[in-house]
C-alpha cells in the first residue's frame, strides 16, 4: 500500500467520527497502540525540539525501508506522532521524501489544537523527512 493510500485509509477512518472529541479519542487510541520505545532511545538526540510536550523520534533503516519508533509524554501528542508513523513507517526514503504531508490538514484535527500543538505536527513531519533524507544520502 502506498503512502497516499495509507493516508486515504486513515482519513476515511477519522471521517467515521463526526465529533472532534471522538476524533481525538481515536488519535489517542492510535498512540496507545504504538510499540513501546526503548528507554535508551528517549534521549536528547531523538527529542523533537520545539514541541510543547516531549516527543522522541528514532528511525532505523533495514532492507531498503525506514522504520520509525516514537513516543511522547502526552497522550494526544503520542497519538499525533502515531498518525505519521502509521503512514510513513516501512517505506523507502524516496517515498517518504516525496510524500505530501498535507493530509494532516484534511483530518480537521489542527482546527481544535492550540497553535503550539498544531505547530508540533509540522515539526514531526519535518523530522520524519529529515531522518529519511539521512538514510537516502547514505545509500546514494
Backbone as a ProteinNet text record, in pm:
[ID]
protein_1_A
[PRIMARY]
XXXXXXXXXXXXXXXXXXXXXXXXXXXXXXXXXXXXXXXXXXXXXXXXXXXXXXXXXXXXXXXXXXXXXXXXXXXXXXXXXXXXXXXXXXXXXXXXXXXXXXXXXXXXXXXXXXXXXXXXXXXXXXXXXXXXXXXXXXXX
[TERTIARY]
85.3	0	90.4	60.9	141.6	112.6	197.2	175.9	43.4	14.3	-111.9	-232.3	-221	-331	-346.2	-233.4	-240.3	-304.2	-270.4	-328.7	-478.9	-523	-666.6	-740.1	-679.8	-741.3	-757.2	-654.2	-657.5	-764.1	-771.8	-872.2	-1014	-1033.2	-1164.7	-1201.6	-1104.9	-1130.5	-1166.5	-1092.3	-1118.4	-1253.6	-1289.7	-1417.5	-1537.8	-1517.4	-1627.3	-1677.1	-1590.3	-1625.3	-1667.7	-1790.7	-1844.4	-1794.1	-1782	-1744.9	-1593.7	-1536.1	-1390.4	-1337.6	-1417.5	-1374	-1354.2	-1445.7	-1432.7	-1309.2	-1282.3	-1164	-1036.9	-1034.1	-916.9	-903.9	-1015.5	-1010	-952.5	-990.7	-937.5	-786.3	-741.7	-599.2	-521.8	-576.5	-512.8	-501.2	-604.1	-600.9	-488.5	-465.8	-354.8	-221.6	-208.3	-85.9	-63.3	-170	-157.8	-115.5	-139.9	-103	40.5	108.1	248	329.6	420.4	506.9	589.7	618.5	697.9	834.6	877.8	1008.3	1112.3	1226.1	1335.8	1373.3	1383.4	1413.9	1545	1641.7	1770.5	1755.6	1651.3	1628.8	1562.5	1510.6	1449	1558.8	1635.3	1747.7	1739.8	1820.1	1813.3	1832.1	1908.9	1932.1	1802.7	1712.4	1588	1468.9	1491.9	1384.3	1354.3	1227.6	1188.9	1179.3	1268.9	1274.1	1163.5	1105.4	1001	860.8	847.6	715.6	685.6	558.7	515.6	540.4	513	536.7	669.1	717.1	836.4	793.7	859.6	832.2	967	979.4	1101.6	1073.6	1168.3	1156.4	1290.6	1287	1405.6	1368.1	1467.3	1442.5	1557.8	1523.9	1623.2	1600.2	1703.3	1695.6	1731.4	1638.9	1661.3	1592.9	1665.6	1612.7	1548.4	1611.5	1563.2	1445.1	1405.4	1288.2	1325	1255	1272.8	1168.8	1214.8	1124.6	1134.1	1019.8	1014.5	972.1	1028.3	993.5	971.1	857	824.5	751.4	757.8	686.6	672.1	584.6	565.5	515.1	536.9	485.9	342.4	283.9	146.3	66.3	-52.4	-133.4	-172.4	-216.2	-259.5	-140.8	-26.7	92.6	141.5	135.8	173.6	80.7	-46	-141.4	-110.8	-70.1	-39.3	83.8	187.3	306.4	271.8	177.6	134.3	69.4	1.3	-57	53	161.7	272	344.6	363.7	430.6	348.3	219.4	133.6	146.5	158.9	163.9	303.6	408.5	543.5	629.6	591.6	671.8	677.8	793.7	812.9	804.2	848.8	853.1	997.6	1023.9	1158.3	1185.3	1311.5	1342.2	1285.8	1297.5	1246.5	1095.8	1022.7	876.9	841.2	914.8	890	921.7	1033	1074.7	978.7	912.2	819.5	673.9	649.7	512.1	454.9	328.8	256.7	203.7	257.7	219.3	99.4	41.3	-74.9	-201.2	-192.9	-309.5	-355.2	-260.9	-293.4	-392.7	-384.3	-478.9	-620.5	-631.2	-762.7	-829.9	-756.3	-817.8	-911.1	-888	-967	-919.2	-813.6	-766	-697.7	-625.9	-549.9	-639.8	-761.7	-855.1	-887.6	-870.4	-905.5	-782.9	-667.4	-543.6	-497.2	-430.6	-363.6	-256.5	-223.6	-123.7	9.7	52.6	180.1	171.1	56.3	39.8	24.6	-45.2	-59.4	78.6	162.5	298.2	378.2	350.7	421.3	399.1	281.1	254.8	352.9	376.7	472.4	612.9	649.1	781.5	799.9	696.3	702.8	724.5	644.8	657.4	796.6	846.2	979.2	1087	1078.8	1178.9	1176.9	1058.2	1049.3	1111.7	1088.8	1150.4	1302.1	1347.1	1491.5	1559.2	1493.6	1550.1	1560.2	1456.1	1456.9	1566	1584.6	1688.7	1827.2	1848	1977.2	2004.1	1902	1920	1940.5	1866.8	1880.5	2021.2	2077.9	2211.8	2318.7	2290.8	2385.3	2391.3	2279.2	2274.3	2307.9	2315.7	2348.7	2496.6
-117.5	0	124.5	217.5	339	433.9	533.6	633.2	704.9	741.8	810.4	722.6	592.3	501.2	489.4	484.7	480.4	607.4	721.2	848.7	849.1	803.8	799.8	706.5	592	497.1	562.1	630	697.5	807.6	884.2	990.8	933.3	819.9	755.1	710	655.1	611.2	729.3	837.1	955.2	1016.7	1011.8	1069.4	995.9	874.5	799.9	868.2	949.2	1019	1160.6	1195	1327.2	1434.3	1399.3	1493.9	1498.4	1618.1	1628.7	1563.3	1557.3	1490.1	1340.7	1281.9	1140	1117.1	1213	1201.7	1202.1	1287.6	1290.9	1163.6	1107.1	979.6	870.5	874.7	778.3	796	921.2	951	907	933.6	889.3	736.8	669.5	523.4	474.7	545.9	510.1	522.6	627.9	647.6	535.5	489.5	380.9	250.3	237.5	115.4	118	232.7	237.3	138.7	67	-22.5	59.2	3.6	77.7	114.5	234	280.1	244.5	197.6	163.4	284.8	267.2	378.2	446.9	371.6	430.2	525.4	504.8	591.3	723.2	730	854.4	944.7	998.8	1083.3	1215	1312.7	1444.3	1439.9	1344	1332.8	1302.1	1230.1	1189.6	1278.6	1377.1	1468	1566.3	1583	1681.7	1816.4	1904.7	2035.9	2126.5	2204	2297.6	2248.9	2125.1	2072.1	2108.9	2135.2	2169.2	2051.9	1932.5	1810.9	1750.4	1654.9	1582.4	1476.7	1479.6	1382.5	1328.4	1196.1	1132.1	1060.7	1071.4	1004.4	942	813.9	742.5	671.1	644.1	572.6	477.5	364.6	268.8	240.1	189.7	160	14.1	-61.3	-204.4	-251	-323.4	-380.1	-274.2	-157	-50.9	29	2.9	71.1	141.1	250.8	325.9	277	256.5	213.9	316.6	372.2	477.5	420.8	480	447.6	581.7	595.4	724.9	708	814.6	817.9	963.7	987.4	1120.7	1108.3	1214.9	1216.6	1268.2	1298.7	1347.4	1251	1212.2	1116.7	1169.4	1294.8	1348.3	1362.4	1404.1	1419.1	1282.7	1185.3	1049	999.2	1032.6	995.4	1064.9	1191.2	1265.3	1208.3	1175.4	1115.9	977.5	909	777.1	787	898.2	918.4	914	986.5	991.2	856.9	791.7	661.3	563.7	565.1	472.1	493.1	616.3	648.3	628.4	660.6	661.3	539.7	465.1	350.4	245.2	180.6	71.4	118.4	240.8	297	329.4	344.5	379.7	527.5	563.6	705.1	794.5	752.5	835.6	856.5	751.1	763.6	861.1	855.4	945.3	1089	1107.7	1243.4	1309.2	1232	1289.2	1287	1234	1224.5	1362.6	1378.8	1502.1	1489.7	1570.7	1560.6	1649.6	1713.5	1799.1	1720	1586.9	1506	1536.5	1575.8	1602	1718.3	1812.7	1924.2	1875.5	1770.7	1718.4	1640.3	1609.5	1536.7	1626.9	1758.1	1852.1	1863.9	1792.8	1792.8	1924.7	1983.3	2105.7	2219.6	2222.5	2331	2335.9	2226	2218.3	2206.7	2235.9	2232	2372.6	2385.5	2511.4	2532.9	2657.4	2683.7	2611.1	2597.1	2528.6	2380.5	2319.4	2177.9	2161	2254.5	2248.7	2260.7	2348.1	2363.7	2235.5	2163.6	2037.6	1937.5	1938.5	1847.6	1874.3	2001.7	2037	1992.5	2010.9	1970.3	1819.2	1743.4	1597.7	1553.4	1609	1572.2	1606.5	1723	1765.7	1672.5	1636.7	1547.7	1409.4	1360.6	1228.5	1231.9	1340.2	1354	1370.8	1441.6	1457.9	1324.3	1239	1106.3	1026.9	1034.2	964.1	1019.7	1150.2	1213.3	1164.3	1148.1	1099	958.2	875	739.2	743.9	830.7	843.1	887	977.3	1025.9	919.7	827.2	718.8	617.1	602.2	498.5	553.4	686.4	737.9	749.3
0	0	0	-88.7	-99.4	17.7	32.8	137.6	115.1	-9.5	-39.8	-3.6	-29.5	5.2	156.2	228.1	374.5	428.7	367.9	411	389.7	274	244.1	339.6	368.6	462.2	600	644.4	773.4	774.2	667.4	658.3	660	594.3	595.3	736.7	807.5	945	1034.2	1023.4	1106.3	1071.1	943.4	899.1	957.2	1005.2	1066.8	1193.8	1254.4	1377.5	1343.7	1376.2	1342.7	1437.9	1563.2	1667.5	1682	1695.2	1704.7	1830.8	1937	2059.7	2033.5	1956.8	1921.9	1834.3	1745.1	1659.8	1744.9	1845.6	1933	2013.8	2056.1	2128.3	2038.3	1911	1814.2	1799.3	1786.2	1771.2	1896.1	2012.9	2137.4	2138.1	2089.8	2080.1	1988.9	1879.2	1790.4	1863.8	1942.8	2020.1	2119.3	2181.1	2278.9	2213.7	2081.8	2009.9	1958.4	1970	1927.4	2009.3	1944.1	2021.2	2120.6	2237.7	2335.6	2277.5	2308.9	2262.1	2366.3	2318.7	2406.9	2491.1	2621.6	2712.4	2675.2	2625.4	2586.9	2468	2386.6	2270.3	2309.6	2430.6	2478	2532.3	2439.5	2476.4	2399.7	2436.5	2371.1	2219.3	2171.6	2026.9	1950.5	2013.8	1948.3	1984.3	2065.9	2107.1	1994.6	1960.4	1859.2	1929.1	1893.6	1958.4	1905.6	1996.6	1959	1990.3	2031.6	2068	2213.3	2240.1	2375	2470.1	2423.5	2501.3	2455.7	2532.2	2489.8	2387.9	2272.2	2167	2120.3	2125.6	2081.1	1950.3	1858.7	1729.4	1695.2	1668.5	1625.2	1496	1414.8	1290.3	1263.6	1205.9	1163.4	1015.7	951.3	808.7	789.5	729.7	712.3	583.9	503.2	378.1	288.3	283.7	195.6	248.1	371.6	428.5	558.9	586	709.9	810.2	932.5	1040	1152.6	1187.8	1289.1	1423.6	1527.6	1665.4	1733.9	1799.7	1858.7	1991.1	2071.3	2198.5	2240.1	2334.5	2390.1	2532.7	2609.1	2745.8	2750.9	2635.4	2626	2538.6	2585	2508.9	2372.1	2363.6	2234.1	2140.1	2192.1	2108.4	2061.1	2147	2108.7	1998.1	2008.8	1903.4	1772.2	1779.4	1657.7	1588.3	1664.5	1601.6	1547.7	1612.2	1564.3	1426.1	1399	1265.5	1159.6	1186	1090.8	1081.3	1195.2	1194.4	1110.8	1128.7	1054.5	903.5	862.8	720.1	659.9	735.5	679.5	713.5	815.8	857.2	746.6	733.9	639.5	493.9	469.7	334.9	298.5	170.4	125.7	156.2	172	194.6	84.3	-42.2	-151.8	-142.8	-108.3	-95.4	16.4	126.1	239.1	200.2	132.4	95.1	-3.3	-85.8	-183.3	-136	-17.1	35.2	64.7	31.3	62.7	205.1	294.9	435.1	470	371.1	396.6	428.9	420.7	456.1	599	682.9	823.2	834.5	741.9	742.2	713.1	633	595.2	707.6	814.3	926.6	1006.5	999.9	1079	1223	1257.7	1395.9	1433.1	1338	1366.3	1413.8	1362.9	1395.8	1544.4	1612.6	1754.7	1844.5	1788	1865.7	1898.6	2010.9	2041.8	1934.9	1902.8	1797.9	1819.9	1944.4	1969.3	1934	1959.8	1925.1	1774	1709.9	1564.1	1499.2	1552.4	1501.6	1521.5	1628	1654.8	1542	1480.5	1368.5	1254.5	1225	1119.6	1157.4	1284.1	1330.2	1319.9	1353.6	1345	1201	1109.5	968.1	916	952.6	908.5	961	1088.5	1147.2	1082.2	1050.5	988.3	849.2	776.3	644.4	656.8	758.4	777.1	806.6	884.6	911.7	780.7	698	569.3	478.4	479.8	399.2	440.3	570.1	619.9	564.5	561.3	507.1	356.1	287.9	142.1	103.9	181.3	149.3	176.1	265	293.7	180.2	108.9	5.1	-133.2	-148.3	-280.9	-302.2
[MASK]
++++++++++++++++++++++++++++++++++++++++++++++++++++++++++++++++++++++++++++++++++++++++++++++++++++++++++++++++++++++++++++++++++++++++++++

